[in-house]
């Protein structure tokens, strides 16, 4: 379940964006793409996220795009991610990697920096970060 489930009753294949979704409130495609890119920019340049960066395939172009598609879906935007890759199954997709509490902290650090750099609505940013923190917590599979 994603945050989109709380704001939207969109069916699979329906790419109409409801104006109450976080996707729309954030600013739509351009802002979600900016958020995804800022996230990876932070990961690439901030030494705090070096361990997280090391586990990603290089170059990051493809993963940036896939992350943008996922964030769009998760925030109630177009379901292009699901059309291309199927159900996100995030936990299953992350099981091959050792996701530790430290990696989760690095991930959230990058997301916080990206969110506050791209989002003017602080209440929305905090709501999204709270939901993303819960999602990231669920990805932890190793100490």
N, C-alpha and C positions, 0 to 999 in steps of 0.2 A: 504494500500500500504506500502510495506517495502522498505528498501534500496536495496534489491535484485532486485526490479523492474527496477532500474536504470542501473544495470550491467548485467542483465541476462534475457533471454527469455525462461527459463526453463518451461516445462509443468509439471503439477501435475503427480507425480509418477516417474519423471525423476530425478534420484539421481546422475547424472553426474555433476561434479563441474566445472564451467567455471573458467579459470585461472585469469580472471579479477575481479572476485567477491571479496568483502571484506573477505568472508570466506576463500578463498584461500590465499589472500594477508596477512591475519592475521596469517596463518599457519595451517589452516585446523582443523580437529576434535580435536586434542590434545590441540591446543591453545585456541579454543573456549570453550572447556571443562574447561581448566585452568581459563579462564576469568570468566565463570559462577561460578566456585568454589571460586575464589578470591572474587567475588562480595559477596557471602554469608558468606565467612570467615570474611570479613570486617563488614558485618551486625551483625554477631554474637559476634564480639569482640570489636567493637568501640562503646563507649557510645553515640556518636553523633547519631547513628542509632537505639537507643533503642526502640523508638516508632514504627519505621518501623519493627523491629524484632518482637515486641509484636503482630503484626497482622498476622504473618505467622504461619502456622501449624507446630508443632514439632513432630518428629524430621524433620530436613530440607532435608533429603536425597532425598525424592521424588521430592520436589520442585526444588532442585538443578538440578536434571536430566531433569525435564520438562523445566526449564529455559535454560539449555544447548540446548535442542532440538529446543526451540523457537529461540534462538540466531542463531543457525545454519541455520534455515529456513530464518530468517530475513536478514542474511548476504549473502544469495545466495548459501548456502550449501544444503545438502540433505533435503528433505521435510518430514522427519520422523515425525516431530511434526504434520503436517497437515494430514498425513496418520493415526496417532493415535488419534488425538483430533479434527480434522476438521479445518476449517478456524479459525485463532487465535481470531478474534472478541474481541480484547483486551479491548476496552472500555466497552463492554457488560459484559465481564468476571470480570471487576473491579467495576462495579456498586454496587454490594452488600457491598462494602467497602467504607468507608468515606476517599477519597483520597484528602488530603489538600495540599496547596502549601508547607507547612512544610514537609510533607511526600515525596513530589516530590523532595524537596531539599535533604532530607536524601537519597533517592534512587539514585539521581545523584551523591552525595558525594561518596557513595559506588561504583558506576560504574566508576567514575573518578579514584578512588584509584585502582580499579581492572584493568582498562584499561591501566593506565600508568605503572602498575607493570608487565603486561603481554605483552605489545606491544612495539616493538622497533621502529616501523614506526610512528613517532610523527604526521605527516600529516594525515595518515590513522586514528590514534587514535582521533585526533581532528575532523575529518569528521564524524566518527562514533558517537562521543559524541554529536556533534551538532544535528545529526539526532535523537539520543536517547533523547536528551533534548526536542525536539519538540514532540516526541512520549509521553514522560512523562508528558509534559504540557497538552496534550490531555486527559490524564487519570484523571486530577483534576476534581472532581465532588462535592466538598464541600469547604467551607471557613474554 
